[in-house]
Amino acid sequence: MAKAKRKLIPVKSLDEIPEHMTDEEAAEFYETHSLGEIWDQLEPVEEEFTFAPLTPMKRVLLRMRQDMLERIEKLAQAKRIPRPALMWLWLHQRLREEEAKQEMRGKPDRPICKNDMLTALEQLPDDATIEDALDCLRFLQKVEYGMAQADAG
């Protein structure tokens, strides 16, 4: 699906550029405004940037139902990010969650406490639902039950 082009708002003076913006505000501003008319008034930046070396990536073929792909595309458009980036982000978040669960399985040789629950809940993504949090706590309950069974057996 082709991305609709938006008309950028031309900035006609340096005074139109807000001075104190958060990263999100700056991203929104520069995504919606054009600096073409004042380009020659901008000062060059004399800072050196170093980037971490890129981790090698490998292309993966993933088959899925058409309706699922369309739902993902709608969500990606709503978030204004490319579909592959959204899918990568979801996989990355879920991988971290699963790794945290694995770490929790191997760790406890003591009863699970409030701090363990809070740590597990903090691993949930920002848009996690209450159901996601309850699933996380149910998982901890199963871990606790499994530890009790192991102690009894």
PAZAPA-4460 file (N, C-alpha, C; in steps of 0.05 Angstrom, whole numbers, plus 32768, in hexadecimal, padded with zeros to 4 digits):
% residues 153
    n_x    n_y    n_z   ca_x   ca_y   ca_z    c_x    c_y    c_z   seq   type   mol
   8011   7FE9   8000   8000   8000   8000   8012   8019   8000     1      M     A
   800D   802B   7FED   801E   8043   7FEB   8018   8056   8002     2      A     A
   802D   8063   800B   802A   8076   8021   8021   8091   8016     3      K     A
   800C   809D   8021   8002   80B6   8017   8016   80CC   801E     4      A     A
   801C   80DD   800A   802F   80F3   800F   8020   810A   801C     5      K     A
   802C   8116   8030   8021   812D   803D   8030   8146   8034     6      R     A
   8022   815C   8033   802F   8175   802D   803C   817F   8046     7      K     A
   8056   8185   8045   8065   818F   805C   8060   81AD   805F     8      L     A
   8060   81B6   8078   805C   81D2   807E   8077   81E0   807B     9      I     A
   807A   81F4   8069   8094   8200   8066   809B   8212   807E    10      P     A
   80B3   8210   8088   80BD   8222   809D   80CA   8239   808F    11      V     A
   80C1   8252   8094   80CB   8269   8086   80DF   8279   8096    12      K     A
   80E2   8272   80B0   80F5   8280   80C2   80FF   826D   80D7    13      S     A
   8117   8272   80E0   8123   8262   80F6   8112   8264   810F    14      L     A
   8104   827B   8112   80F4   8280   812A   80DC   826D   812C    15      D     A
   80D5   8261   8115   80BE   824E   8115   80C5   8233   8120    16      E     A
   80DF   822E   8124   80E8   8214   812E   80E8   8215   814D    17      I     A
   80D7   8205   815A   80D6   8205   8178   80F2   81FE   8183    18      P     A
   80F9   820C   8199   8113   8208   81A5   8115   81F0   81B7    19      E     A
   8102   81EC   81C8   8104   81D6   81DC   80EF   81C1   81D6    20      H     A
   80F7   81AC   81C7   80E4   8197   81C0   80EE   817D   81CB    21      M     A
   80DB   816C   81D2   80E3   8150   81D9   80EA   8142   81BF    22      T     A
   80F5   812A   81C1   80FB   811B   81A9   80E2   8116   8198    23      D     A
   80CC   8110   81A6   80B3   810A   8198   80A9   8123   818A    24      E     A
   80AA   813A   8198   80A1   8153   818C   80B2   815B   8174    25      E     A
   80CD   8157   8176   80DF   815D   8160   80D9   814B   8148    26      A     A
   80D4   8131   814E   80CE   811F   8138   80B5   8127   812A    27      A     A
   80A0   812F   8139   8087   8138   812D   808B   8151   811D    28      E     A
   809A   8164   8128   809F   817E   811A   80AD   8179   8100    29      F     A
   80C4   816B   8100   80D3   8168   80E8   80C6   8155   80D4    30      Y     A
   80B4   8145   80DE   80A5   8133   80CB   8090   8142   80BC    31      E     A
   8087   8159   80C7   8071   8168   80BB   8079   8183   80B0    32      T     A
   8092   818B   80B3   809C   81A5   80AA   80B3   81A2   8097    33      H     A
   80B6   81B5   8084   80CC   81B5   8071   80DF   81CC   8078    34      S     A
   80F9   81C7   8079   810C   81DC   807E   8119   81E6   8064    35      L     A
   810E   81DE   804D   811A   81E5   8033   811E   8203   802F    36      G     A
   810B   8214   8038   810D   8230   8034   8121   823E   8045    37      E     A
   8129   8232   805B   813D   823E   806D   8156   822E   8070    38      I     A
   815A   821B   805E   8171   8208   805F   818B   8217   8061    39      W     A
   818E   822D   8051   81A7   823C   8051   81AC   824C   806A    40      D     A
   8197   824F   807B   819A   825D   8095   81A3   824B   80AC    41      Q     A
   81A1   8231   80A7   81A8   821E   80BC   81C7   821C   80BF    42      L     A
   81CF   8218   80D8   81EC   8215   80DE   81F4   81F8   80DC    43      E     A
   820B   81F3   80D0   8214   81D7   80CE   821B   81CC   80EA    44      P     A
   8217   81B3   80EE   821E   81A6   8108   8239   819A   8105    45      V     A
   824B   81A1   8117   8267   8197   8116   826C   8181   8129    46      E     A
   8258   8171   812F   825B   815A   8142   8260   8141   8132    47      E     A
   8270   8130   813E   8275   8115   8132   8262   8101   813E    48      E     A
   8257   80F1   812D   8244   80DD   8137   8250   80C2   8132    49      F     A
   824E   80B1   8146   8256   8095   8142   823E   8083   8146    50      T     A
   823B   8070   8136   8225   805E   8138   822F   8042   813F    51      F     A
   8220   8035   814F   8227   8019   8156   8226   8009   813D    52      A     A
   8238   7FF5   813A   8237   7FE5   8122   821C   7FD6   8120    53      P     A
   8213   7FD4   8108   81F9   7FC6   8104   81FC   7FA8   8109    54      L     A
   81E8   7F9E   8116   81E7   7F81   811A   81DD   7F75   80FF    55      T     A
   81EB   7F60   80F6   81E2   7F55   80DC   81C5   7F4C   80DE    56      P     A
   81B6   7F51   80C9   819A   7F49   80C8   8197   7F33   80B3    57      M     A
   8183   7F23   80B7   817D   7F0D   80A4   815F   7F0F   809D    58      K     A
   815A   7F0D   8084   813E   7F0E   807A   8130   7EF4   8081    59      R     A
   8117   7EF6   808A   8108   7EDE   8091   80ED   7EDF   8083    60      V     A
   80E5   7EC9   8078   80CB   7EC7   806B   80B7   7EBE   807F    61      L     A
   80A1   7ECC   8082   808D   7EC6   8096   8072   7EC5   8088    62      L     A
   8065   7EAE   8088   804B   7EAC   807B   8035   7EB1   8090    63      R     A
   8021   7EC1   8088   800B   7EC6   809B   7FF1   7ECB   808B    64      M     A
   7FDB   7EC9   8099   7FC1   7ECD   808C   7FBF   7EEA   8082    65      R     A
   7FB1   7EEE   806C   7FAD   7F08   8061   7FA0   7F1C   8074    66      Q     A
   7F8B   7F12   8082   7F7D   7F24   8095   7F8F   7F2E   80AB    67      D     A
   7FA1   7F1C   80B4   7FB3   7F24   80CA   7FC7   7F39   80BF    68      M     A
   7FD1   7F35   80A7   7FE3   7F49   809B   7FD5   7F64   8098    69      L     A
   7FBC   7F64   8090   7FAD   7F7D   808D   7FA9   7F8B   80A7    70      E     A
   7FA4   7F7B   80BC   7FA1   7F87   80D7   7FBB   7F94   80E0    71      R     A
   7FD1   7F86   80DB   7FEC   7F91   80E3   7FF1   7FAB   80D3    72      I     A
   7FEA   7FAA   80B9   7FEE   7FC2   80A8   7FDE   7FDA   80B3    73      E     A
   7FC5   7FD5   80BB   7FB5   7FEB   80C7   7FC2   7FF7   80E0    74      K     A
   7FCC   7FE5   80F1   7FD9   7FEE   810A   7FF2   7FFE   8103    75      L     A
   8001   7FF4   80F0   801A   8002   80E8   8014   801E   80DD    76      A     A
   7FFF   801F   80CD   7FF8   803A   80C2   7FEF   804C   80D9    77      Q     A
   7FDF   8042   80EC   7FD6   8052   8102   7FEE   805D   8113    78      A     A
   8002   804C   8115   801A   8054   8125   802E   8063   8113    79      K     A
   8028   8064   80F9   8039   8072   80E5   8056   8068   80E5    80      R     A
   8057   804D   80E5   8071   8040   80E1   806E   802A   80CD    81      I     A
   8083   8022   80BF   8081   800D   80AB   8079   7FF2   80B9    82      P     A
   8069   7FE2   80AA   8060   7FC9   80B4   8077   7FB7   80BD    83      R     A
   808D   7FB4   80AE   80A2   7FA2   80B7   80AF   7FAC   80D1    84      P     A
   80B1   7FC7   80D5   80BC   7FD2   80EE   80AA   7FCB   8105    85      A     A
   8090   7FCD   8102   807D   7FC6   8117   807F   7FA9   811E    86      L     A
   8081   7F98   810A   8083   7F7B   810F   809D   7F75   811D    87      M     A
   80B3   7F81   8115   80CD   7F7D   8122   80CB   7F86   813F    88      W     A
   80BE   7F9D   8144   80BC   7FA7   815F   80AC   7F94   8171    89      L     A
   8096   7F89   8166   8086   7F76   8175   8096   7F5D   817B    90      W     A
   80A5   7F53   8168   80B5   7F3B   816C   80CB   7F40   8181    91      L     A
   80D7   7F57   817F   80EC   7F5F   8192   80E1   7F60   81AE    92      H     A
   80CA   7F6D   81B2   80BD   7F70   81CC   80B6   7F54   81D7    93      Q     A
   80AA   7F44   81C6   80A1   7F29   81CF   80B9   7F18   81D6    94      R     A
   80CF   7F1A   81C7   80E7   7F0B   81CD   80F2   7F13   81E8    95      L     A
   80F2   7F2D   81EE   80FC   7F36   8208   80EA   7F2B   821F    96      R     A
   80D0   7F2A   821A   80BD   7F20   822E   80C3   7F02   8233    97      E     A
   80C6   7EF3   821D   80CB   7ED6   8220   80E6   7ED1   822D    98      E     A
   80FA   7EE1   8227   8114   7EDD   8234   8112   7EE4   8252    99      E     A
   8102   7EF8   8258   80FE   7EFF   8275   80F0   7EE8   8283   100      A     A
   80DC   7EDB   8276   80CF   7EC4   8282   80E2   7EAD   8286   101      K     A
   80F3   7EA8   8272   8107   7E93   8275   811A   7E98   828C   102      Q     A
   8122   7EB1   828E   8134   7EB9   82A4   8126   7EB5   82BF   103      E     A
   810C   7EBC   82C0   80FD   7EB8   82D9   80FB   7E9A   82E0   104      M     A
   80F7   7E89   82CC   80F4   7E6C   82D1   810D   7E61   82DD   105      R     A
   8124   7E6A   82D4   813D   7E5E   82DD   8146   7E6A   82F8   106      G     A
   813C   7E81   82FF   8146   7E8F   8316   813B   7E86   8331   107      K     A
   8121   7E88   8335   8117   7E88   8351   811D   7E6E   8360   108      P     A
   812B   7E71   8375   812E   7E5B   8388   8122   7E65   83A3   109      D     A
   8110   7E78   83A0   8102   7E84   83B6   80E6   7E8B   83AD   110      R     A
   80D4   7E90   83BF   80B9   7E98   83B6   80B9   7EB2   83A6   111      P     A
   80A7   7EB4   8393   80A5   7ECC   8383   8099   7EE2   8395   112      I     A
   80A5   7EFA   8394   809C   7F0F   83A5   8091   7F26   8394   113      C     A
   8088   7F3B   83A1   807D   7F53   8394   8090   7F5F   8380   114      K     A
   80AA   7F60   8387   80BD   7F6C   8374   80C0   7F5B   835B   115      N     A
   80BD   7F41   835D   80BE   7F2F   8345   80A6   7F36   8333   116      D     A
   808F   7F3A   8340   8077   7F40   8330   807A   7F5B   8322   117      M     A
   8084   7F6F   8331   8087   7F89   8325   809C   7F89   830E   118      L     A
   80B1   7F7A   8312   80C5   7F77   82FD   80B9   7F6B   82E4   119      T     A
   80A9   7F56   82E8   809D   7F48   82D1   8089   7F5B   82C3   120      A     A
   807A   7F6A   82D2   8066   7F7D   82C6   8074   7F93   82B8   121      L     A
   808B   7F9C   82C2   809A   7FB1   82B4   80A5   7FA8   8299   122      E     A
   80A7   7F8E   8295   80B1   7F84   827B   809C   7F85   8266   123      Q     A
   8082   7F89   826E   806D   7F8B   825A   8070   7FA4   8249   124      L     A
   8068   7FA3   8230   8069   7FBC   8220   8056   7FD1   822A   125      P     A
   805B   7FEA   8223   804B   8000   822D   802D   7FFE   8226   126      D     A
   8027   7FF0   8210   800B   7FEE   8208   7FFE   7FD4   8211   127      D     A
   800B   7FC7   8225   8000   7FAE   822F   7FE5   7FB2   823D   128      A     A
   7FD4   7F9F   823A   7FB9   7FA1   8246   7FBA   7F94   8262   129      T     A
   7FA4   7F98   8271   7FA2   7F8C   828B   7FA3   7F6D   8288   130      I     A
   7F97   7F63   8272   7F98   7F46   826D   7FB5   7F3D   826A   131      E     A
   7FC5   7F4D   825D   7FE2   7F45   825A   7FEF   7F44   8275   132      D     A
   7FE9   7F58   8286   7FF4   7F58   82A1   7FEB   7F40   82B2   133      A     A
   7FD1   7F39   82AF   7FC7   7F22   82BD   7FD4   7F08   82B3   134      L     A
   7FD8   7F06   8299   7FE6   7EEF   828E   8002   7EEC   829A   135      D     A
   800F   7F03   829D   802A   7F04   82A8   8029   7EFA   82C5   136      C     A
   8016   7F03   82D4   8014   7EFB   82F1   800C   7EDE   82F3   137      L     A
   7FFA   7ED4   82E1   7FF3   7EB8   82E1   800C   7EA7   82DB   138      R     A
   801D   7EB0   82C9   8036   7EA2   82C3   8047   7EA0   82DD   139      F     A
   8049   7EB6   82EB   8059   7EB6   8304   804C   7EA3   8318   140      L     A
   8032   7EA2   8319   8024   7E8F   832B   802B   7E72   8324   141      Q     A
   802C   7E6C   830A   8034   7E51   8301   8050   7E4B   8309   142      K     A
   8062   7E5F   8307   807E   7E5B   830F   807F   7E55   832D   143      V     A
   8070   7E64   833C   806F   7E61   8359   8064   7E45   8360   144      E     A
   804F   7E3D   8352   8043   7E22   8357   8057   7E0C   8350   145      Y     A
   8065   7E10   8339   8079   7DFC   8330   8090   7DFA   8345   146      G     A
   8098   7E10   8351   80AD   7E10   8365   80A3   7E01   837D   147      M     A
   808A   7E05   8385   807F   7DF8   839C   807E   7DDA   8397   148      A     A
   8076   7DD2   837F   8074   7DB6   8378   8090   7DA9   8379   149      Q     A
   80A4   7DB8   836F   80BF   7DAD   836F   80CA   7DA9   838B   150      A     A
   80C3   7DBC   839D   80CB   7DBA   83B9   80BE   7DA2   83C7   151      D     A
   80A4   7D9D   83C0   8095   7D88   83CC   809E   7D6C   83C2   152      A     A
   80A7   7D6C   83A9   80AD   7D52   839C   80C9   7D4B   83A1   153      G     A
***
